[in-house]
Amino acid sequence: MYNNYDLTFIPDRTTKPRKNGLTMVMDKGLSCREVEDFLETSSNYVDIIKLGWGTSFVAQNLEKKIALYKEAGLSVYFGGTLFEAFITRGMLDEYQRTIEKFGLDLVEVSDGSIILDHDKKCEYIKELAKNFTVLSEVGSKDAEKIIPPYQWIKLMKAELDAGAWKVIGEAREAGNVGLFRASGEVRSGLVQEILTEVPAEKILWEAPQKLQQVYFVKLCGANVNLGNIAPKELIPLETVRIGLRSDTFDFFLEGKGKY
């Protein structure tokens, strides 16, 4: 972590390349110039870039943008909805060739917008894990579809066993489905039950809203894995992680919080 001066009682943050304490930022259509500005201020604090849903299909200067991120040491992947778009058209081989064409080594397997037999989903994870690092996403983008905690746990375990590096807890870019109620409130009982059986370091929680980020930092510590962070919210999130924003100000002071 980059520090401009010394302060006591700042929790230790994992250093890059990180395996835990990951931050995934969602790029929904940044220009290459915006990417350059973002990297100038924030590259130390981001690990993974998701080019949201199918935006990579229509983005101009896509190869240049990916190159900028990769030159900064960041992993880049196409959103899971794009995987679903290929799969629903019976184009798995074409999907893999597309990933290879752009020199990516990270993929997301999800079923948030389609109905996909879970055994088949695990087969896709197993197949893709032969050549790529796989993130798999659990949860639906349909706010009306409520998955009980035991099912979340069962699905997450099966996808990790199939070869997923991390499992993603679904929230969409707005943070109002899956792990969260329509208001953005965390389904805390669900989250805490998941953590009784799935290690926190194996989960990347989508948490685009500040109150959601604060919840996970207080629950799991400074090095919780968080995703779907807006580029302009990355620096604010890092201050939440280390107790330099009012929301977690006293959480890491002597005798408090998790280091």
Residue pairs with C-beta under 8 A, 6 or more apart in sequence:
1 13
1 15
1 44
1 45
1 238
1 242
2 44
3 10
7 244
9 243
9 252
9 253
9 254
10 242
10 243
10 244
10 252
11 221
11 222
11 241
11 242
11 243
11 252
11 257
11 258
11 259
12 222
12 259
13 21
13 222
13 223
13 241
13 242
14 20
14 21
14 223
16 44
16 47
16 73
17 47
17 73
18 47
19 201
20 201
20 223
20 225
21 222
21 223
21 224
21 225
21 241
22 47
22 48
22 166
22 204
22 225
22 226
22 227
23 45
23 46
23 47
23 48
23 225
23 226
23 227
23 229
23 234
23 237
23 238
24 46
24 47
24 48
24 49
24 50
24 204
24 225
24 226
24 227
24 228
24 229
25 46
25 48
25 49
25 50
25 229
25 230
25 231
25 234
26 49
26 50
26 52
26 79
26 173
26 208
26 227
26 228
26 229
26 230
27 35
27 49
27 50
27 51
27 52
27 55
27 65
27 231
28 52
28 55
28 173
29 52
29 55
29 59
30 38
30 65
30 231
31 61
32 61
32 64
32 65
32 68
34 231
35 65
35 68
35 69
36 68
38 231
38 234
39 68
39 69
39 72
41 235
42 231
42 234
42 235
43 72
43 73
43 74
45 234
45 235
45 237
45 238
46 74
46 229
46 234
47 74
47 75
48 74
48 75
48 76
48 77
48 106
48 227
49 69
49 74
49 75
49 76
49 77
50 76
50 77
50 78
50 79
50 108
50 227
50 228
51 59
51 76
51 77
51 78
51 79
52 79
52 173
53 79
53 80
53 81
53 82
54 79
54 81
54 82
54 85
55 79
56 62
56 78
56 79
56 82
57 82
59 65
62 102
63 102
66 76
66 102
66 103
66 104
69 76
70 76
70 103
75 105
75 106
75 133
76 104
76 106
77 104
77 106
77 107
77 108
77 135
78 98
78 99
78 104
78 107
78 108
79 108
80 108
80 109
80 110
80 112
80 135
80 137
80 168
81 110
81 112
81 113
82 95
83 95
83 107
83 108
83 109
83 110
84 110
84 111
84 112
84 113
84 114
84 116
86 92
86 94
86 95
86 98
87 95
87 114
87 116
87 124
88 114
92 124
92 127
96 128
96 131
99 107
99 132
104 132
105 132
105 133
106 132
106 133
106 134
106 135
107 128
107 132
107 133
107 134
107 135
108 134
108 135
108 136
108 137
108 168
109 121
109 124
109 125
109 128
109 134
109 135
109 136
109 137
109 159
109 164
110 136
110 137
110 168
110 170
111 121
111 137
112 137
112 139
112 140
112 141
112 170
113 141
118 155
118 158
121 136
121 159
122 158
122 159
122 161
122 162
123 162
125 134
125 136
125 159
125 162
125 163
125 164
126 162
126 163
128 134
128 163
129 162
129 163
129 164
133 165
134 163
134 164
134 165
135 164
135 165
135 166
135 167
135 168
135 204
136 159
136 160
136 162
136 164
136 166
136 167
136 168
137 167
137 168
137 169
137 170
138 147
138 152
138 155
138 156
138 159
138 167
138 168
138 169
138 170
139 147
139 152
139 169
139 170
139 171
139 177
139 178
139 179
140 147
140 170
140 177
140 178
141 170
141 172
141 177
141 178
142 177
143 176
143 177
143 182
147 155
149 189
149 190
149 193
149 194
150 193
152 169
152 190
152 193
152 194
153 193
153 194
153 197
153 198
156 167
156 194
156 198
156 202
156 203
157 197
157 198
159 167
160 167
160 198
160 202
166 202
166 203
166 204
166 225
167 198
167 202
167 203
167 204
168 203
168 204
168 205
168 206
168 227
169 178
169 179
169 191
169 194
169 203
169 204
169 205
169 206
170 177
170 178
170 179
170 206
171 177
171 178
171 179
171 180
171 205
171 206
171 207
171 208
171 212
171 228
172 178
172 206
172 228
173 208
173 228
174 184
174 208
175 184
175 206
175 207
175 208
175 209
175 212
175 228
176 182
176 183
176 184
178 206
179 186
179 187
179 190
179 191
179 205
179 206
179 207
179 212
180 186
180 187
180 209
180 212
181 187
184 209
184 211
184 212
186 211
186 212
186 215
188 215
191 205
191 216
191 219
192 219
194 203
195 203
195 219
195 220
200 220
200 224
200 225
201 225
203 225
204 225
204 226
204 227
205 212
205 216
205 224
205 225
205 226
205 227
206 226
206 227
206 228
207 213
207 215
207 216
207 226
207 227
207 228
207 229
208 228
208 229
208 230
208 233
210 233
210 236
210 240
210 247
211 247
213 226
213 229
213 237
213 240
214 240
214 247
214 248
216 224
216 226
217 224
217 240
217 241
217 248
217 251
218 248
218 251
218 257
220 258
221 257
221 258
221 259
222 241
222 242
222 252
222 258
222 259
223 241
226 237
229 237
236 245
239 245
240 247
240 248
241 248
242 248
242 252
243 249
243 250
243 251
243 252
243 253
243 257
248 257
250 256
251 257
252 258
252 259
